Amino acid sequence: MLPYYNIIRPPPPTPTKAVESSNNGVVELFLDEAGVELDSKAADGRTLLKLAIEKGRDDVVKVLLGKDGVDVNSKDEKGKNLLSLAAEKGHDMIVKLLLDKGAELESQDNDGQTPLLHAIL
């Protein structure tokens, strides 16, 4: 008798997992074909763009910034914009991408800190 194997199928991909794994093609499919909104949020409240910035996924950030309707100056609950987050994490390429897309360099968070200050702290 053959042994019984429980074959578990992996869960289907999610937009969040596609961003985390830098799977540009799947990210684009979710946005273009599956109707996922650019500003949709994960269970923890992060947008796809914020997640890509946190993870340092330059290639995914490029894809997301290339979509219509992206808000490069959105802020979190602490008033920190995406440029501040990228600067704080030391993601130089993402900082450049955000600046090229018009991110506000002088934007202040709730504590009055700018992206430049986040970069040096």
C-alpha positions in Angstrom: 0.0 0.0 0.0 1.3 3.4 -0.9 1.7 6.0 1.9 -0.9 8.7 2.1 0.4 12.1 1.3 -1.5 15.2 2.1 -0.9 17.6 -0.8 -1.3 21.1 0.2 -1.7 23.7 -2.5 0.0 27.0 -1.9 -2.4 29.9 -1.4 -3.1 32.0 -4.5 -0.8 35.0 -4.9 -2.0 38.3 -3.4 -0.9 41.8 -4.4 1.0 42.1 -1.2 2.9 38.9 -1.8 3.7 40.0 -5.3 5.2 43.3 -4.0 7.1 41.5 -1.3 8.7 39.1 -3.8 9.4 41.8 -6.4 7.2 40.0 -8.9 6.6 43.0 -11.3 4.6 40.9 -13.8 2.1 39.8 -11.1 1.9 43.3 -9.6 0.9 44.6 -13.1 -1.6 41.8 -13.6 -3.3 42.6 -10.3 -3.5 46.3 -11.2 -4.3 46.0 -14.9 -6.3 42.8 -15.2 -7.7 41.9 -11.8 -8.9 45.5 -11.0 -6.9 45.9 -7.8 -6.9 49.6 -6.9 -3.5 51.3 -6.7 -4.4 52.8 -3.3 -5.8 49.6 -2.0 -4.5 48.7 1.4 -3.3 45.4 3.0 -4.8 44.2 6.2 -2.2 46.2 8.1 -3.3 49.4 6.4 -0.2 49.8 4.1 -0.7 50.6 0.4 1.2 48.6 -2.2 3.5 51.6 -2.8 4.3 52.0 0.9 5.0 48.3 1.2 7.3 48.4 -1.8 9.2 51.3 -0.4 9.6 49.7 3.0 10.9 46.5 1.4 13.3 48.5 -0.9 11.7 47.0 -4.0 13.0 49.6 -6.5 11.6 47.7 -9.5 8.1 47.4 -8.0 8.2 51.1 -7.0 9.0 52.0 -10.7 6.0 50.0 -11.8 3.6 51.5 -9.3 4.9 55.1 -9.9 4.2 54.5 -13.6 0.5 54.0 -13.0 -2.1 56.9 -13.3 -3.4 58.1 -10.0 -0.5 57.3 -7.8 -0.2 59.8 -4.9 3.5 60.3 -4.1 2.7 62.7 -1.3 0.4 60.5 0.7 1.1 60.4 4.4 0.6 57.9 7.1 -1.0 58.3 10.5 2.1 60.1 11.8 2.1 62.5 8.9 5.2 60.9 7.3 5.2 61.0 3.5 6.6 58.3 1.3 9.8 60.3 0.6 10.5 60.4 4.3 10.0 56.7 4.6 12.4 56.0 1.7 15.0 58.4 3.1 14.7 56.9 6.6 15.3 53.4 5.2 18.3 54.6 3.1 16.7 53.6 -0.3 18.5 56.1 -2.5 17.1 54.9 -5.8 13.6 55.1 -4.5 14.2 58.6 -3.1 15.3 59.6 -6.6 12.2 57.9 -8.2 9.9 59.7 -5.8 11.6 63.1 -6.3 11.4 62.6 -10.1 7.6 62.0 -9.7 7.2 65.2 -7.7 7.4 64.1 -4.1 7.5 67.1 -1.7 11.0 67.6 -0.3 9.9 70.0 2.4 6.9 68.0 3.6 6.8 67.8 7.4 5.4 65.0 9.5 3.5 65.5 12.8 6.7 66.1 14.6 7.9 68.7 12.1 10.5 66.5 10.6 11.3 66.6 6.8 12.5 63.8 4.5 16.0 65.3 4.8 15.9 65.0 8.6 14.7 61.4 8.3 17.6 60.6 6.0 20.2 61.7 8.6 18.6 60.3 11.8 
